[in-house]
Amino acid sequence: MERFVEWLDAARSSGVMRRMWLYGSFPSAKPGPGDLDMVVLVTADFRLANLPAELQAFFEPEFCHEVLSIDLYLYAERVPDHYLDDLLVFFRKDRSGQETMVEVVL
């Protein structure tokens, strides 16, 4: 939970997040999930280089995975809606078929 709070605080301060979904073991009833899986919709004009240097790593999928144990999928508002819809359908259920995806109210 600490790594999620750290990521969320940094991401909120960036001003680029529009919507966010968590899925997988973290929002499920599984005790002690090993990682955090999330999809984040960012502004249409999102560019990593435009963020303050201290926030850039929080939007780098490799950093999030290696350091924070977060698997991060970023989508910008400029991407057609059906791509995001397809991704959300794909990740909506866990390996057992149980629906685990939740949208986080920002």
BELTA-V49554 format. One record per pair of residues at least 4 apart in sequence whose C-alpha atoms are under 7 Angstrom apart, sorted by the first residue. I is the first residue (numbers start at 1). J is the second residue. Records with the same first field share a line. If there is no record, write none. Layout:
I = J ; J
This chain:
1 = 5
2 = 6
3 = 7 ; 68
4 = 8
5 = 9
6 = 10
7 = 11 ; 58
8 = 12
9 = 13
10 = 14 ; 55 ; 58
11 = 17 ; 58
12 = 17
14 = 51
16 = 42 ; 43 ; 46
17 = 40 ; 41 ; 42 ; 43
18 = 41 ; 42 ; 43
19 = 40 ; 41 ; 106
20 = 39 ; 40 ; 41 ; 103 ; 104
21 = 38 ; 39 ; 40 ; 101 ; 102 ; 103 ; 104
22 = 27 ; 37 ; 38 ; 39 ; 101 ; 102 ; 103
23 = 27 ; 37 ; 38 ; 91 ; 92 ; 100 ; 101 ; 102
24 = 28 ; 37 ; 94 ; 100 ; 101
25 = 30 ; 33
26 = 33 ; 36
27 = 100
28 = 100
35 = 69 ; 70
36 = 69 ; 70 ; 71
37 = 70 ; 71 ; 72
38 = 71 ; 72 ; 73
39 = 72 ; 73 ; 74
40 = 73 ; 74 ; 75
41 = 74 ; 75 ; 76 ; 77
42 = 46 ; 74 ; 75 ; 76 ; 77
43 = 76 ; 77
44 = 76 ; 77 ; 78
46 = 76
48 = 56
51 = 55 ; 56
52 = 56
56 = 60
57 = 63
58 = 64
60 = 64
61 = 65 ; 71 ; 72
62 = 66
63 = 67
64 = 68 ; 69 ; 70 ; 71 ; 72
65 = 69 ; 70 ; 71
75 = 79
81 = 85
82 = 86
83 = 87
84 = 88
85 = 89
86 = 90
87 = 91
88 = 92
92 = 99 ; 100 ; 101
93 = 97 ; 98 ; 99 ; 100 ; 101
94 = 98 ; 99 ; 100
